[in-house]
Amino acid sequence: MIAHNVVAILPLLIMTAAPVALMIFIAVRRNHALCFVLSTAAVAAALLSVPLALSSAPRQATPLLIIDAYALFFTALILLAGLSVLLLSFDYLRIHEESREEFYVLLLTACLGSMILAASSHFASFFLGLEVLSVSLYTLIAYLRINAFCIEAGLKYLILAAFSSAIVLFGMALVYARSGTLALAGISPAMASGAADPALLAGTVMIVVGIGFKLAVVPFHMWAPDIYEGAPAPVAGFVATVSKGSVFAFLLRWLLEPALVSGSPLGTIFALVAVLSMFAGNLLALFQDNVKRLLAYSSIAHMGYLLVAFLASGPHRVMVSLFYLAAYFVTSLGAFGVITVLSAKDRDADSLDDFRGLSSRRPWIAGVFTAMLLSLAGIPLTAGFIGKFFMISAGVVSNQWLLVASLVVTSAIGLFYYLRVLVVLYLPEPPADANPVPFRPLGMITLTALIVLLVGLGVYPGPLMDWITAMTAR
């Protein structure tokens, strides 16, 4: 029994030991390349241990964590995204005059916090995982200390994350006072039977508000553009994917039963948030000349799209949500990966002018960015199209006509600003002062892998769908 428990939590054990071992190594000897190799090996080992953990699942690892197929799916997704960010960050960090080694410690710790969120079956572990993730992100966002925008973004994230954590804690206290437990299995029945209890409803809403800050959905979205713009490009990609995806994983596990949302005040709140996020995200993106800010507003809209599947009541609710998240991870990491590969020492390549005429300077990178933008827009033969198709199907089956109509209309609006960037990519001539595009082999390998996944999921989504269906059915 003990051996099975150890095997079940093996990915978590590896990701807990890795940053500690890396800190000890850094204390003895500083070596950027070796720290990168050790970090990559640790993430790869944790990823390879996921099938072993699956053989022992489902298993309750203490009252705080449940290791099941759902948690392990997100564990694999988080580790793959973390590996992508690691590969993109190596060449990016080499050109900056910072202490590079601690970056990998923080990134591994952020991945650990995200994995804890995905496996949480208790609000105590949820809060611990959230704080491990958030504290790591404070420093990662402000990592380039010589850049004033990074410091500003880190401070803003610190203040807003602390504020949202306080709201979550207050909400947890109210929920505990009414239900007598912080375990998800005990809170859900209390929510179903005590829907008219104002204290319980207030506590639940406060927790949802705190989660809304982490997901950057309207009206809790104003931090996202500034943080995305100021953060180093690979960190912005991590925030857009792993940070949001892990919080959504907990939200879906907590409110897994459609009855807890459908027809309740929570359902109305989520529907309103989804519609506002879709419209605000896409409309505000129309006015952006900074590509990072544009992607930030785009991510707000995509979180609104994701809530359409979350509010669905059909049997494929979880499958659609997980597939859309996987497609979103690939697409966003690819988009921020392009920015990372193009970035210079003095600043990130986040202006539209940085992409002007890129097709003539580096056609492969321009092609990758084109595919990522088309996927975000939901154009056929991309993972984004399949994800939106499933999303619309789930909304129609659940009779969520307002949400479906909002999704279709706002997707059409979003197509405009994505095409605006594409036009800049294929302008005949770059500006006279355009910087030469450096060759970064690890970044190019990562982008190639992401484009293969993007097109593969768009053309042949069956294997991932079958895997998700099999895992969530266990």
C-alpha positions as CSV (number, residue, x, y, z in Angstrom):
1,M,0.0,0.0,0.0
2,I,2.8,2.4,0.9
3,A,4.6,1.6,-2.3
4,H,1.5,2.3,-4.4
5,N,1.1,5.7,-2.6
6,V,4.7,6.6,-3.4
7,V,4.3,5.6,-7.0
8,A,1.1,7.7,-7.3
9,I,2.7,10.9,-6.0
10,L,6.0,10.2,-7.8
11,P,5.7,13.2,-10.2
12,L,5.1,15.5,-7.2
13,L,8.0,14.0,-5.3
14,I,10.4,14.6,-8.3
15,M,9.2,18.2,-8.7
16,T,9.6,18.8,-5.0
17,A,13.1,17.4,-4.8
18,A,14.3,19.1,-8.1
19,P,14.3,22.7,-7.0
20,V,15.9,21.8,-3.6
21,A,18.7,19.8,-5.3
22,L,19.1,22.7,-7.8
23,M,19.5,25.2,-5.0
24,I,22.2,23.1,-3.4
25,F,24.0,22.8,-6.7
26,I,23.9,26.5,-7.3
27,A,25.3,27.1,-3.8
28,V,28.3,24.9,-4.7
29,R,28.8,26.0,-8.3
30,R,27.1,28.4,-10.7
31,N,26.7,27.1,-14.2
32,H,23.9,28.2,-16.4
33,A,24.1,25.3,-18.9
34,L,24.3,22.6,-16.3
35,C,21.4,24.1,-14.3
36,F,19.3,24.1,-17.5
37,V,20.3,20.4,-18.2
38,L,19.4,19.4,-14.6
39,S,16.1,21.2,-14.7
40,T,15.2,19.7,-18.1
41,A,16.1,16.3,-16.8
42,A,13.9,16.7,-13.7
43,V,10.9,17.8,-15.7
44,A,11.4,14.9,-18.2
45,A,11.7,12.4,-15.3
46,A,8.5,13.7,-13.7
47,L,6.8,13.5,-17.1
48,L,8.0,9.9,-17.6
49,S,6.7,9.0,-14.2
50,V,3.1,10.0,-15.0
51,P,2.3,6.6,-16.7
52,L,3.6,4.9,-13.5
53,A,1.4,7.1,-11.3
54,L,-1.5,6.4,-13.6
55,S,-1.1,2.6,-12.9
56,S,-1.7,3.3,-9.2
57,A,-4.6,5.8,-9.7
58,P,-7.0,6.7,-8.4
59,R,-5.6,7.2,-4.9
60,Q,-6.2,9.6,-2.1
61,A,-2.8,10.9,-1.1
62,T,-3.6,12.3,2.4
63,P,-6.9,14.1,2.8
64,L,-5.5,17.0,0.8
65,L,-4.6,15.5,-2.6
66,I,-6.3,13.0,-4.9
67,I,-4.1,11.4,-7.6
68,D,-6.5,10.4,-10.3
69,A,-6.6,10.4,-14.1
70,Y,-7.9,14.0,-14.2
71,A,-5.0,15.2,-12.0
72,L,-2.4,13.3,-14.0
73,F,-3.7,14.7,-17.3
74,F,-3.1,18.2,-16.0
75,T,0.2,17.1,-14.5
76,A,1.3,15.9,-17.9
77,L,0.0,19.1,-19.6
78,I,1.8,21.3,-17.0
79,L,5.0,19.5,-17.3
80,L,5.0,19.6,-21.1
81,A,4.3,23.4,-20.9
82,G,7.1,23.8,-18.3
83,L,9.5,21.9,-20.6
84,S,8.6,24.2,-23.5
85,V,9.2,27.3,-21.4
86,L,12.5,25.8,-20.2
87,L,13.7,25.3,-23.7
88,L,12.6,28.7,-24.8
89,S,14.2,30.4,-21.8
90,F,17.8,29.0,-22.2
91,D,18.8,31.2,-25.2
92,Y,16.7,34.1,-23.9
93,L,18.5,34.2,-20.6
94,R,22.0,33.9,-22.1
95,I,21.7,37.4,-23.6
96,H,20.7,39.1,-20.4
97,E,23.1,40.2,-17.6
98,E,21.3,38.5,-14.8
99,S,21.9,35.6,-12.4
100,R,20.4,33.0,-14.6
101,E,20.4,29.9,-12.5
102,E,17.7,30.9,-10.0
103,F,15.3,31.3,-12.8
104,Y,15.1,27.5,-13.2
105,V,14.5,27.0,-9.5
106,L,11.6,29.4,-9.6
107,L,10.2,27.8,-12.8
108,L,10.3,24.3,-11.3
109,T,8.6,25.6,-8.1
110,A,5.9,27.3,-10.1
111,C,5.3,24.0,-11.9
112,L,5.0,22.2,-8.6
113,G,2.4,24.7,-7.3
114,S,0.4,24.2,-10.5
115,M,0.5,20.4,-10.1
116,I,-0.7,20.7,-6.5
117,L,-3.7,22.8,-7.7
118,A,-4.6,20.2,-10.2
119,A,-4.6,17.4,-7.6
120,S,-6.2,19.3,-4.8
121,S,-9.3,17.8,-3.2
122,H,-9.2,20.2,-0.2
123,F,-9.2,24.0,0.0
124,A,-6.1,23.9,2.3
125,S,-4.1,22.2,-0.5
126,F,-5.6,24.6,-3.0
127,F,-4.4,27.6,-1.1
128,L,-1.0,26.1,-0.5
129,G,-0.6,25.3,-4.2
130,L,-1.9,28.7,-5.2
131,E,0.7,30.5,-3.0
132,V,3.6,28.3,-4.1
133,L,2.6,29.2,-7.7
134,S,2.0,32.9,-7.0
135,V,5.2,33.5,-5.0
136,S,7.3,32.0,-7.7
137,L,5.5,34.1,-10.3
138,Y,6.2,37.4,-8.4
139,T,9.9,36.9,-8.9
140,L,9.8,35.4,-12.4
141,I,7.8,38.3,-13.7
142,A,10.3,40.8,-12.1
143,Y,13.3,38.7,-12.9
144,L,15.0,41.1,-15.3
145,R,15.9,43.7,-12.6
146,I,17.5,46.2,-15.0
147,N,14.1,46.5,-16.8
148,A,11.8,48.9,-15.1
149,F,8.8,47.4,-16.8
150,C,9.6,44.0,-15.3
151,I,9.8,45.5,-11.8
152,E,6.5,47.3,-12.3
153,A,4.8,44.2,-13.6
154,G,6.1,42.2,-10.6
155,L,4.9,44.7,-8.1
156,K,1.4,44.9,-9.7
157,Y,1.1,41.1,-9.7
158,L,2.2,41.0,-6.1
159,I,-0.4,43.4,-4.9
160,L,-3.2,41.9,-7.0
161,A,-2.3,38.4,-6.1
162,A,-2.2,39.2,-2.4
163,F,-5.5,41.0,-2.6
164,S,-7.2,38.0,-4.4
165,S,-5.6,35.5,-1.9
166,A,-7.1,37.5,0.9
167,I,-10.6,37.3,-0.7
168,V,-10.2,33.6,-1.2
169,L,-9.2,33.1,2.5
170,F,-12.2,35.1,3.7
171,G,-14.5,33.1,1.4
172,M,-13.0,29.8,2.7
173,A,-13.7,31.0,6.3
174,L,-17.3,31.6,5.5
175,V,-17.7,28.3,3.7
176,Y,-16.1,26.4,6.6
177,A,-18.3,28.2,9.1
178,R,-21.4,26.9,7.3
179,S,-20.3,23.5,6.0
180,G,-17.9,22.5,8.8
181,T,-15.3,21.2,6.3
182,L,-12.8,22.4,3.7
183,A,-12.8,19.1,1.8
184,L,-14.4,19.4,-1.7
185,A,-16.4,16.2,-1.1
186,G,-18.0,17.8,2.0
187,I,-18.6,21.3,0.6
188,S,-20.4,20.2,-2.6
189,P,-23.3,18.6,-0.7
190,A,-23.5,21.6,1.5
191,M,-23.7,23.9,-1.5
192,A,-26.4,21.7,-3.1
193,S,-28.6,21.6,0.1
194,G,-27.9,25.1,1.4
195,A,-28.3,27.2,-1.8
196,A,-30.4,29.7,0.1
197,D,-27.8,30.2,2.9
198,P,-26.5,33.7,2.4
199,A,-23.2,33.1,4.2
200,L,-22.5,30.0,2.3
201,L,-23.3,31.7,-1.0
202,A,-21.3,34.8,-0.1
203,G,-18.3,32.6,0.8
204,T,-18.6,30.6,-2.5
205,V,-18.8,33.9,-4.5
206,M,-15.7,35.3,-2.7
207,I,-13.7,32.2,-3.6
208,V,-15.0,32.4,-7.2
209,V,-13.9,36.1,-7.3
210,G,-10.4,35.2,-6.1
211,I,-10.3,32.5,-8.8
212,G,-11.5,35.1,-11.3
213,F,-8.5,37.2,-10.6
214,K,-6.2,34.3,-11.3
215,L,-8.0,33.5,-14.5
216,A,-8.1,37.2,-15.5
217,V,-11.7,37.2,-16.6
218,V,-13.9,40.3,-16.6
219,P,-14.2,42.3,-14.3
220,F,-11.0,41.0,-12.7
221,H,-8.9,41.3,-15.9
222,M,-7.2,44.7,-15.7
223,W,-3.9,43.4,-14.4
224,A,-3.3,41.0,-17.4
225,P,-2.1,43.4,-20.1
226,D,0.4,45.2,-17.9
227,I,1.8,42.0,-16.5
228,Y,2.1,40.4,-19.9
229,E,3.8,43.4,-21.4
230,G,6.3,43.8,-18.5
231,A,7.1,40.2,-17.9
232,P,9.9,38.4,-19.8
233,A,8.4,36.8,-22.9
234,P,8.8,33.1,-21.7
235,V,7.3,34.0,-18.3
236,A,4.3,35.7,-20.0
237,G,3.7,32.5,-21.9
238,F,3.9,30.5,-18.6
239,V,1.4,32.9,-16.9
240,A,-1.0,32.7,-19.9
241,T,-1.0,28.9,-19.9
242,V,0.1,27.0,-16.8
243,S,-1.0,29.6,-14.3
244,K,-4.5,29.9,-15.7
245,G,-4.8,26.2,-16.7
246,S,-4.0,24.9,-13.2
247,V,-6.5,27.3,-11.5
248,F,-9.2,26.2,-14.0
249,A,-8.4,22.6,-13.2
250,F,-9.2,23.2,-9.6
251,L,-12.4,25.1,-10.5
252,L,-13.7,22.3,-12.7
253,R,-12.9,19.7,-10.0
254,W,-14.7,21.7,-7.3
255,L,-17.8,22.4,-9.4
256,L,-17.7,19.2,-11.4
257,E,-21.3,18.4,-10.9
258,P,-23.4,20.5,-13.3
259,A,-26.1,20.8,-10.8
260,L,-23.9,23.0,-8.6
261,V,-23.7,25.6,-11.4
262,S,-26.7,25.1,-13.8
263,G,-29.8,26.9,-12.6
264,S,-28.1,28.4,-9.5
265,P,-26.9,32.0,-8.8
266,L,-23.4,30.8,-9.5
267,G,-24.4,29.7,-13.0
268,T,-25.8,33.2,-13.7
269,I,-22.6,34.8,-12.5
270,F,-20.4,32.5,-14.6
271,A,-22.6,33.1,-17.7
272,L,-22.3,36.9,-17.2
273,V,-18.6,36.7,-16.7
274,A,-18.2,34.6,-19.8
275,V,-20.1,37.0,-22.1
276,L,-18.3,40.1,-20.7
277,S,-14.9,38.4,-21.0
278,M,-15.6,37.4,-24.7
279,F,-16.7,40.9,-25.7
280,A,-14.3,42.9,-23.6
281,G,-11.2,40.8,-24.5
282,N,-11.8,41.0,-28.2
283,L,-13.0,44.6,-28.4
284,L,-10.0,45.9,-26.3
285,A,-7.6,43.9,-28.4
286,L,-8.7,45.8,-31.5
287,F,-6.8,48.9,-30.2
288,Q,-3.5,47.3,-29.3
289,D,-0.2,47.9,-31.1
290,N,1.8,45.9,-28.6
291,V,1.6,42.2,-29.4
292,K,2.0,41.1,-25.8
293,R,-0.9,43.3,-24.7
294,L,-2.9,42.0,-27.7
295,L,-2.3,38.4,-26.6
296,A,-3.3,39.4,-23.1
297,Y,-6.7,40.6,-24.2
298,S,-7.0,37.6,-26.4
299,S,-6.4,35.3,-23.4
300,I,-9.2,37.1,-21.5
301,A,-11.5,36.3,-24.4
302,H,-10.3,32.7,-24.5
303,M,-11.0,32.2,-20.8
304,G,-14.5,33.4,-21.6
305,Y,-14.8,30.8,-24.4
306,L,-13.6,28.1,-21.9
307,L,-16.4,29.1,-19.5
308,V,-18.9,28.1,-22.3
309,A,-17.7,24.5,-21.9
310,F,-17.6,24.8,-18.1
311,L,-21.3,25.8,-18.1
312,A,-22.4,23.0,-20.4
313,S,-24.4,20.2,-18.9
314,G,-23.8,17.4,-21.4
315,P,-21.7,14.3,-20.8
316,H,-18.8,15.8,-22.8
317,R,-18.4,18.9,-20.6
318,V,-15.0,17.8,-19.1
319,M,-13.7,16.4,-22.4
320,V,-14.4,19.6,-24.3
321,S,-12.8,21.7,-21.5
322,L,-9.7,19.6,-21.4
323,F,-9.3,19.5,-25.2
324,Y,-9.7,23.2,-25.5
325,L,-7.2,23.8,-22.7
326,A,-4.7,21.6,-24.4
327,A,-5.2,23.4,-27.7
328,Y,-4.9,26.8,-26.0
329,F,-1.7,25.7,-24.2
330,V,0.0,24.8,-27.6
331,T,-1.2,27.9,-29.3
332,S,-0.3,30.4,-26.6
333,L,3.1,28.8,-26.0
334,G,3.8,29.0,-29.7
335,A,2.8,32.7,-29.9
336,F,4.9,33.7,-26.9
337,G,7.7,31.4,-28.1
338,V,7.9,33.4,-31.3
339,I,8.2,36.6,-29.3
340,T,10.9,35.0,-27.2
341,V,13.0,33.8,-30.2
342,L,12.8,37.3,-31.7
343,S,13.7,39.2,-28.6
344,A,16.9,41.2,-28.1
345,K,19.0,42.0,-25.1
346,D,17.5,45.5,-24.5
347,R,13.8,44.6,-24.9
348,D,11.3,41.9,-26.0
349,A,10.0,41.9,-29.6
350,D,6.5,42.9,-28.7
351,S,5.9,45.9,-31.1
352,L,4.1,45.4,-34.4
353,D,7.1,47.0,-36.1
354,D,9.3,44.1,-34.8
355,F,7.2,41.8,-37.0
356,R,7.1,44.0,-40.1
357,G,8.3,42.0,-43.1
358,L,9.3,39.0,-41.0
359,S,8.3,36.7,-43.8
360,S,11.2,37.9,-45.9
361,R,13.8,37.8,-43.0
362,R,12.8,34.5,-41.3
363,P,10.0,32.8,-43.2
364,W,9.9,29.8,-40.9
365,I,9.3,31.9,-37.8
366,A,6.7,34.0,-39.7
367,G,5.0,30.7,-40.7
368,V,4.9,29.5,-37.1
369,F,3.4,32.8,-35.9
370,T,0.9,32.7,-38.7
371,A,-0.3,29.2,-37.7
372,M,-0.6,30.2,-34.0
373,L,-2.6,33.3,-34.8
374,L,-4.9,31.4,-37.1
375,S,-5.4,28.8,-34.4
376,L,-6.3,31.6,-31.9
377,A,-8.8,32.9,-34.5
378,G,-10.3,29.4,-34.9
379,I,-9.4,28.8,-38.6
380,P,-9.8,25.2,-39.9
381,L,-6.9,22.7,-39.9
382,T,-5.7,24.1,-36.5
383,A,-6.3,22.9,-32.9
384,G,-8.1,26.1,-32.1
385,F,-10.8,25.4,-34.7
386,I,-11.4,21.9,-33.4
387,G,-11.6,23.3,-29.8
388,K,-14.1,26.0,-30.8
389,F,-16.2,23.5,-32.8
390,F,-16.4,21.3,-29.7
391,M,-17.2,24.3,-27.6
392,I,-20.1,25.4,-29.8
393,S,-21.4,21.8,-29.9
394,A,-21.4,21.6,-26.1
395,G,-23.1,24.9,-25.8
396,V,-25.8,24.0,-28.3
397,V,-26.5,20.6,-26.6
398,S,-26.9,22.5,-23.3
399,N,-29.2,25.1,-24.9
400,Q,-26.7,27.9,-23.9
401,W,-27.8,30.0,-26.9
402,L,-26.6,33.4,-25.5
403,L,-23.2,32.0,-24.8
404,V,-22.9,30.3,-28.2
405,A,-24.1,33.5,-30.0
406,S,-21.5,35.5,-28.0
407,L,-18.8,33.1,-28.9
408,V,-19.5,33.2,-32.6
409,V,-19.8,37.0,-32.7
410,T,-16.7,37.7,-30.7
411,S,-14.7,35.1,-32.7
412,A,-15.5,37.1,-35.8
413,I,-14.4,40.3,-34.0
414,G,-11.2,38.6,-33.0
415,L,-10.4,37.6,-36.6
416,F,-9.9,41.2,-37.4
417,Y,-7.0,41.9,-35.0
418,Y,-5.3,38.6,-35.7
419,L,-5.4,39.4,-39.5
420,R,-4.0,42.8,-38.7
421,V,-0.9,41.2,-37.3
422,L,-0.7,38.8,-40.2
423,V,-0.7,41.6,-42.7
424,V,2.3,43.2,-40.9
425,L,4.1,39.9,-41.1
426,Y,3.8,39.7,-44.9
427,L,4.4,43.3,-45.8
428,P,6.9,43.4,-48.7
429,E,9.7,45.2,-47.0
430,P,10.9,45.4,-43.3
431,P,11.7,48.8,-41.8
432,A,15.2,50.1,-42.5
433,D,16.2,49.9,-38.8
434,A,15.0,46.3,-38.3
435,N,17.3,44.2,-36.1
436,P,18.7,41.0,-37.5
437,V,16.8,37.9,-36.3
438,P,19.1,35.8,-34.2
439,F,19.3,32.0,-34.6
440,R,18.3,30.2,-31.4
441,P,18.4,26.4,-31.9
442,L,16.5,25.3,-28.8
443,G,13.8,27.9,-29.5
444,M,13.4,26.7,-33.1
445,I,13.2,23.1,-32.0
446,T,10.5,24.0,-29.5
447,L,8.5,26.0,-32.1
448,T,8.8,23.2,-34.5
449,A,7.4,20.7,-32.0
450,L,4.5,23.1,-31.1
451,I,3.6,23.6,-34.8
452,V,3.5,19.9,-35.3
453,L,1.2,19.5,-32.3
454,L,-1.0,22.4,-33.5
455,V,-1.6,21.0,-36.9
456,G,-1.8,17.4,-35.7
457,L,-4.6,18.3,-33.2
458,G,-6.3,20.3,-35.9
459,V,-6.2,17.5,-38.6
460,Y,-6.4,14.4,-36.4
461,P,-7.8,15.2,-32.9
462,G,-9.1,11.7,-32.3
463,P,-6.1,10.3,-30.3
464,L,-6.1,13.1,-27.8
465,M,-9.9,13.0,-27.5
466,D,-9.9,9.3,-26.9
467,W,-7.1,9.6,-24.3
468,I,-9.0,12.4,-22.5
469,T,-12.3,10.3,-22.6
470,A,-10.5,7.2,-21.3
471,M,-8.7,9.1,-18.5
472,T,-11.7,11.0,-17.3
473,A,-13.8,7.8,-17.3
474,R,-11.5,6.1,-14.8
